[in-house]
Amino acid sequence: MHKDSFKNNKRLIGYFTGKSKGPAVIIFSGIHGNEDAGVKASKNIIKKIKKDKISIKGNLFFVYGNSKALKLKKRYVDTDLNRIWSSEHILKLKETPEAEMISEEREQIEIYLLIKNIIEYCKGKFYFIDLHTTSSKTFPFITISDSLNNRKFSSAFPLPTVLGIEEYLPGPLLTFMNEFGYIALGFEAGQHKDTESVRNCESFIWKSLIHTGCVKKKEVNDYQKELDQLLKSKCTNKYRFFQIIFRYEIRPEENFKMLAGFENFDKIIQDQLLAENNGVEVRAVKSGRIFMPLYQSQGDDGFFIIRRVSKFWINASIVARRLHAHNFLRILPGVKKDPGNKYILIVDPKTAKFMAKQIFHLFGYRQQVLKDNKLHFIKRDRKILPFP
């Protein structure tokens, strides 16, 4: 694989291949076509790197997400591009004629082939970053699959971090990359049309490039200070980690309408009226904080409920995982290893009744699927695996 192979690739907003060995930073934007703040920020960063001749150590790629939906300014054309990523689906697409693919599948196979080429070309540590915005008002925040490597990377940013969204959403791109052991982080910059969302994305990109060692801080210090202050002014460190405890799913035939006025991270109480669905009241099943309430026409996530994660739990999970205490789970009755995948535990639902999901989270597992009346839990912390 030669660096010239990236020339004229329509999926690339821009790229820089450094002369020395270093990290590989891959930044996606516009996975949802109505979220173009990341695309605008990426173009601004590219212009500044070229104008100021900023040195890049390693390799840096800016990647278009759903290019057709971006042109239409819609979340998606046929289906959500951030809900169809799995090894099984990729293998199926490889055997599918392009004429038989829906719009997002054509986008997906192009993105997949680009990622594969990047992984084959680059030799350093990989960082995958996905830039997003929300339909509700929000200060910036991070979403990650709860691996120790992801936690360590997210700790470089003065932002709230939400854990475990992949447990409630099927097929996100970053979850797909996590399953091969790569560091992958989602950044939510603000509301879709808020001009500050673009600036927040720029600040986050610069801070990512500095933290990964892709750019030296002294080269962008003055510019980064200005943007970093903007980012800090819109967030809080009072509670650092949150976890999702509930998702309200909208079915295709339903007419969901969120009540006006909710902002991301607003406190809510159990039984509080939140929305209407087909004219029926939707109330909070638990107390906590509202997360990503839906104020747009497309999407099947009405809202989430999140709660703060204690420092004690965070620290306990670090110790448990470093000591490989997850091996203890395998000797419990009703728990066995998946013979085809060493990272998966198969759990009898009767056993699970006596073991809260948080116990599996503590040892680094997330619930993946209910299959053949058995719960499958997949390990989040893993070594780098061959990309398919």
NORDAVEN-V515281 format. One record per residue. N is the residue number from 1. RES is the residue in one small letter. SS is DSSP state (@ for helix, = for strand, . for the rest). PSI is psi in radians with two decimals (* if undefined). NEAR is the number of other ideal C-beta (glycine too) atoms within 12 Angstrom. Layout:
BEGIN
[[N/RES/SS/PSI/NEAR] [N/RES/SS/PSI/NEAR]]
END
This chain:
BEGIN
[[1/m/./2.18/17] [2/h/./2.63/10] [3/k/@/-0.43/20] [4/d/@/-0.28/12] [5/s/@/-0.28/18] [6/f/@/-0.21/29] [7/k/./2.41/13] [8/n/./0.29/9] [9/n/./2.02/25] [10/k/./-0.21/17] [11/r/./-0.27/33] [12/l/=/2.16/35] [13/i/=/-0.64/35] [14/g/=/2.87/29] [15/y/=/2.75/36] [16/f/=/2.17/35] [17/t/=/1.93/30] [18/g/./2.77/30] [19/k/./-0.44/12] [20/s/./2.84/15] [21/k/./2.61/16] [22/g/./-2.92/27] [23/p/./2.82/34] [24/a/=/2.00/37] [25/v/=/2.11/45] [26/i/=/2.05/49] [27/i/=/2.06/48] [28/f/=/2.52/47] [29/s/=/2.62/47] [30/g/./0.40/44] [31/i/./-0.61/44] [32/h/./2.18/44] [33/g/./-0.32/35] [34/n/./0.20/34] [35/e/./1.44/45] [36/d/./0.09/36] [37/a/@/-0.70/38] [38/g/@/-0.61/44] [39/v/@/-0.81/41] [40/k/@/-0.75/32] [41/a/@/-0.73/40] [42/s/@/-0.77/43] [43/k/@/-0.65/26] [44/n/@/-0.73/27] [45/i/@/-0.79/45] [46/i/@/-0.78/28] [47/k/@/-0.74/18] [48/k/@/-0.71/26] [49/i/@/-0.75/29] [50/k/@/-0.77/17] [51/k/@/-0.80/12] [52/d/./0.03/17] [53/k/./0.86/12] [54/i/./2.28/28] [55/s/./2.36/22] [56/i/./2.13/35] [57/k/./2.20/26] [58/g/./-2.42/31] [59/n/=/2.45/38] [60/l/=/2.22/42] [61/f/=/2.31/42] [62/f/=/2.13/41] [63/v/=/2.29/39] [64/y/=/2.47/34] [65/g/./-1.83/44] [66/n/./1.52/45] [67/s/@/-0.69/34] [68/k/@/-0.76/26] [69/a/@/-0.58/32] [70/l/@/-0.73/32] [71/k/@/-0.63/18] [72/l/@/-0.17/19] [73/k/./0.66/21] [74/k/./2.67/28] [75/r/./-0.76/36] [76/y/./2.97/35] [77/v/./-1.05/26] [78/d/./-0.63/23] [79/t/./2.85/29] [80/d/./2.04/34] [81/l/@/-0.37/43] [82/n/@/0.41/40] [83/r/@/0.22/30] [84/i/./0.33/35] [85/w/./1.98/40] [86/s/./2.72/25] [87/s/@/-0.67/22] [88/e/@/-0.73/17] [89/h/@/-0.68/27] [90/i/@/-0.78/27] [91/l/@/-0.68/13] [92/k/@/-0.75/19] [93/l/@/-0.60/28] [94/k/@/-0.44/19] [95/e/./0.04/13] [96/t/./2.23/17] [97/p/./2.49/12] [98/e/@/-0.61/16] [99/a/@/-0.39/8] [100/e/@/-0.04/12] [101/m/./2.57/23] [102/i/./2.98/24] [103/s/@/-0.87/26] [104/e/@/-0.49/34] [105/e/@/-0.62/31] [106/r/@/-0.69/29] [107/e/@/-0.77/41] [108/q/@/-0.78/40] [109/i/@/-0.59/30] [110/e/@/-0.75/28] [111/i/@/-0.78/40] [112/y/@/-0.82/32] [113/l/@/-0.64/26] [114/l/@/-0.81/32] [115/i/@/-0.77/35] [116/k/@/-0.74/23] [117/n/@/-0.71/29] [118/i/@/-0.77/40] [119/i/@/-0.65/29] [120/e/@/-0.56/20] [121/y/@/-0.75/26] [122/c/./2.63/33] [123/k/./-0.24/18] [124/g/./-2.95/28] [125/k/./2.44/27] [126/f/=/2.42/36] [127/y/=/2.11/39] [128/f/=/2.19/45] [129/i/=/2.31/50] [130/d/=/2.09/47] [131/l/=/2.29/48] [132/h/=/2.96/46] [133/t/=/2.94/44] [134/t/=/2.83/44] [135/s/./-0.32/32] [136/s/./2.85/33] [137/k/./2.46/27] [138/t/./2.69/37] [139/f/./2.79/31] [140/p/./2.60/45] [141/f/=/2.97/41] [142/i/=/2.54/41] [143/t/=/2.39/47] [144/i/=/2.70/45] [145/s/./2.40/49] [146/d/./1.12/44] [147/s/./2.75/38] [148/l/@/-0.64/29] [149/n/@/-0.71/30] [150/n/@/-0.72/39] [151/r/@/-0.78/31] [152/k/@/-0.75/23] [153/f/@/-0.77/34] [154/s/@/-0.43/37] [155/s/./-0.21/22] [156/a/./-0.17/24] [157/f/./2.44/36] [158/p/./1.02/27] [159/l/./2.62/39] [160/p/=/2.51/35] [161/t/=/2.23/38] [162/v/=/2.18/46] [163/l/=/2.57/42] [164/g/./0.28/40] [165/i/@/-0.48/38] [166/e/@/-0.30/37] [167/e/@/-0.32/35] [168/y/./-0.25/34] [169/l/./2.28/30] [170/p/./2.32/25] [171/g/./0.58/28] [172/p/./2.63/36] [173/l/@/-0.80/47] [174/l/@/-0.61/39] [175/t/@/-0.71/38] [176/f/@/-0.78/37] [177/m/@/-0.63/43] [178/n/@/-0.62/41] [179/e/./-0.19/37] [180/f/./0.19/29] [181/g/./0.11/27] [182/y/./2.59/38] [183/i/=/2.26/38] [184/a/=/2.30/39] [185/l/=/2.37/50] [186/g/=/2.40/46] [187/f/=/2.18/47] [188/e/=/1.99/44] [189/a/=/-0.33/47] [190/g/=/-2.83/39] [191/q/=/2.63/30] [192/h/./-0.95/33] [193/k/./0.11/22] [194/d/./2.17/26] [195/t/@/-0.45/19] [196/e/@/-0.35/28] [197/s/@/-0.65/37] [198/v/@/-0.81/33] [199/r/@/-0.67/30] [200/n/@/-0.70/42] [201/c/@/-0.75/43] [202/e/@/-0.80/41] [203/s/@/-0.74/40] [204/f/@/-0.70/49] [205/i/@/-0.84/51] [206/w/@/-0.77/42] [207/k/@/-0.62/39] [208/s/@/-0.76/42] [209/l/@/-0.64/45] [210/i/@/-0.82/30] [211/h/@/-0.60/29] [212/t/@/-0.20/35] [213/g/./0.19/26] [214/c/./-0.53/41] [215/v/./2.45/33] [216/k/./2.37/20] [217/k/@/-0.67/20] [218/k/@/-0.41/13] [219/e/@/-0.42/21] [220/v/./0.36/31] [221/n/@/-0.88/18] [222/d/@/-0.78/15] [223/y/@/-0.73/29] [224/q/@/-0.67/30] [225/k/@/-0.77/18] [226/e/@/-0.83/17] [227/l/@/-0.63/34] [228/d/@/-0.68/32] [229/q/@/-0.67/18] [230/l/@/-0.77/30] [231/l/@/-0.77/36] [232/k/@/-0.60/22] [233/s/@/-0.22/18] [234/k/./0.20/32] [235/c/./3.11/32] [236/t/./2.50/21] [237/n/./0.18/17] [238/k/./-0.77/13] [239/y/./2.06/24] [240/r/./-0.84/27] [241/f/=/2.43/35] [242/f/=/2.74/37] [243/q/=/2.58/38] [244/i/=/2.33/38] [245/i/=/-0.15/32] [246/f/=/2.48/29] [247/r/=/2.30/28] [248/y/=/1.96/33] [249/e/=/2.35/21] [250/i/./2.22/26] [251/r/./2.74/13] [252/p/./-0.63/11] [253/e/./0.00/9] [254/e/./2.64/20] [255/n/./1.60/17] [256/f/=/2.40/31] [257/k/=/1.98/25] [258/m/=/2.42/32] [259/l/./2.49/26] [260/a/./2.65/14] [261/g/./-0.18/15] [262/f/./2.39/32] [263/e/./2.65/26] [264/n/./2.36/38] [265/f/./0.09/35] [266/d/./2.46/27] [267/k/=/2.46/20] [268/i/=/2.78/34] [269/i/./2.74/17] [270/q/./2.39/16] [271/d/./0.10/13] [272/q/./2.41/23] [273/l/=/2.19/21] [274/l/=/-0.60/35] [275/a/=/3.11/31] [276/e/=/2.50/20] [277/n/=/2.03/25] [278/n/./0.66/14] [279/g/./0.01/11] [280/v/=/2.40/13] [281/e/=/2.43/16] [282/v/=/2.06/31] [283/r/=/2.73/22] [284/a/./2.21/31] [285/v/./-0.31/19] [286/k/./2.77/24] [287/s/./2.69/20] [288/g/=/-2.37/29] [289/r/=/2.44/36] [290/i/=/2.47/42] [291/f/=/2.13/43] [292/m/./0.98/40] [293/p/./2.46/39] [294/l/./2.06/33] [295/y/./0.84/31] [296/q/./2.90/29] [297/s/./-0.56/16] [298/q/./2.60/30] [299/g/./2.56/35] [300/d/./0.22/27] [301/d/=/1.77/36] [302/g/=/-0.83/35] [303/f/=/2.90/44] [304/f/=/2.81/40] [305/i/=/2.31/38] [306/i/=/2.79/37] [307/r/=/2.71/27] [308/r/=/2.49/28] [309/v/./2.27/29] [310/s/./2.67/17] [311/k/@/-0.61/13] [312/f/@/-0.80/13] [313/w/@/-0.73/24] [314/i/@/-0.83/28] [315/n/@/-0.67/18] [316/a/@/-0.68/21] [317/s/@/-0.59/34] [318/i/@/-0.83/25] [319/v/@/-0.81/17] [320/a/@/-0.72/26] [321/r/@/-0.67/31] [322/r/@/-0.50/15] [323/l/./0.06/15] [324/h/./0.68/15] [325/a/@/-0.17/22] [326/h/@/-0.36/32] [327/n/@/-0.43/18] [328/f/@/-0.61/19] [329/l/@/-0.59/31] [330/r/@/-0.34/24] [331/i/@/-0.03/13] [332/l/./2.53/23] [333/p/./2.40/14] [334/g/./0.05/20] [335/v/=/2.28/31] [336/k/=/2.76/20] [337/k/=/2.57/23] [338/d/=/2.10/24] [339/p/./-0.37/9] [340/g/./-0.13/9] [341/n/=/1.93/18] [342/k/=/-0.24/16] [343/y/=/0.02/27] [344/i/=/2.35/31] [345/l/=/2.37/37] [346/i/=/2.17/32] [347/v/=/2.28/36] [348/d/=/2.26/22] [349/p/@/-0.52/21] [350/k/@/-0.70/15] [351/t/@/-0.71/22] [352/a/@/-0.48/28] [353/k/@/-0.55/13] [354/f/./-0.01/15] [355/m/./1.86/27] [356/a/./2.61/15] [357/k/@/-0.54/25] [358/q/@/-0.47/25] [359/i/@/-0.77/28] [360/f/@/-0.66/37] [361/h/@/-0.74/36] [362/l/@/-0.72/33] [363/f/./0.11/36] [364/g/./0.39/38] [365/y/=/2.66/42] [366/r/=/2.62/37] [367/q/=/2.22/31] [368/q/=/-0.88/31] [369/v/=/2.72/21] [370/l/=/2.04/15] [371/k/=/2.24/16] [372/d/./0.73/12] [373/n/./0.41/13] [374/k/=/2.52/23] [375/l/=/2.34/31] [376/h/=/2.15/30] [377/f/=/2.29/39] [378/i/=/2.42/36] [379/k/=/2.32/36] [380/r/./-0.65/37] [381/d/./2.16/32] [382/r/./2.82/27] [383/k/./2.87/14] [384/i/./2.25/18] [385/l/./2.74/19] [386/p/./2.34/13] [387/f/./2.34/24] [388/p/./*/22]]
END
